[in-house]
Amino acid sequence: MEPNELRTLLRDFRNGLLDEEEALERLRHLPFEDVGDAMVDHHRSLRQGFPEVIFGESKSVGQIERIMASLAAKGNNILVTRIDEAKALAVREAFPRALHHAEARCLTLEQKPIESRGRGTVLVVSAGTSDLPVASEALVTLRMLGNDAEHLYDVGVAGIHRLLARRETLFAARVVIVVAGMEGALPSVVGGLVDRPVIAVPTSVGYGASFGGIAALLGMLNSCAAGVTVVNIDNGFGAAVAASMINRE
């Protein structure tokens, strides 16, 4: 935010030309920072409740570090998704307090306590062990967004009794994220059991005819269970953000 722009806004507020709500609305859309090859949005948390998240997969170590430095200077907690081990190790040299969540392929930097903002528990249900990276990404994201999160793992339809044995945990959740590959059947089963929002995440797990998760995606989109919504293939992050918004309502 430019100093003159801020001075004008504060002067107008002080002189009664802007009321409190108008000033807040102006502040929602103002500041960003140009760090060379990225425009860091410093008011993302004011508009959406959490600072800008860094997608690390296609970024260089230098790019990630510059964006992190900009966010860190404002005192933000930081989440980097889709970061491999080599990049994470390099970034941690510049930010030694950062934590690498290897299974989730995430990096986090907590500079202040995470405020608990959810009204209930978000439950992540994963079909198989091979789906754990996507489920773990959802769990890390949920916790960074201030949610209480639990995980039921390896409860896919090949042994549905494993899921039914944990039905009390299933019924107690406020939102359920279901992560599954292969034919993607698990969200339909869960959606037919609970009266809660179910967010389905297809994964790219499976043999040739799974087409890298497209078969699971199509199966979930055609679910006969009411109330099942679907995010993109392997998008545990997106599912967690949607679940977090529902959990704050």
Steps between C-alpha positions, in 0.01 A plus 500: 500500500635841402541738800309784330210271421486386860524858630210606277285210617578566867438873459163437336407262779609747769307783336184293471507469121519120539321298764662194658343249259596704192859530623516126567366425152767726343774327699390159380623566146804722533849370572721267306875483457702453183791265576625478142318202354204486738245747634448399862148565624531629857129537561400146407444422868273802543285392205512123538625426849849370422812642333592415143607137462805417287468225237855370493497237229595716204688771689875521551653508848581867449143585407362316802747671731417848368128448547553348845721791604231747396229314691723441802584870527132566567495243781291247308486128546604340172393189310682371193334211316640253247862543600740210458766400749792662316326839482381472858852436628631799307223729622555392861855630479353848462209433739629255762179519705298367209370142519498260207204264496648242265195278450278801436763664275448822697716750685365713786635793695309595814590845628199541728250265665240361262159631598234230538221611269300189420164418656557126486732226381592448136555130434729387219417147382749335266430180309847347479854550620593619151261794547685626809700781330180673387324435832803631688501819293138552603581439866795743509290764324204453734715543808678806361154650437404453864286187484488198723569215257496122532593224256354159423747322274486183292121455523423451130215302348710185456445450873205721588472350850808707589303819438183379672699410810585873533152632429479694830799708391342541156167619639664744743678703228364832380656464154644189337774496235522165320818420307497204261654373178427193285126515421435773758208326671564596862343851496168352385504255791581775751250737342227240544576466871539854635293819514809719463669665199724250322787630287644235269862505385592266213861391498723392215543157661411199285585283203488599133125543455488737795651756259695679773193561716250585228302180564470587871411859414219394267373245750483764774332753271236236426445405864146391580543625860352846551723776631834375367712773341823434313831684464775443245727195485749484792378838631509437874577867554189619317279256689643621832439866418138427403448290814651775714262758356204271573629434850512874576143572391 
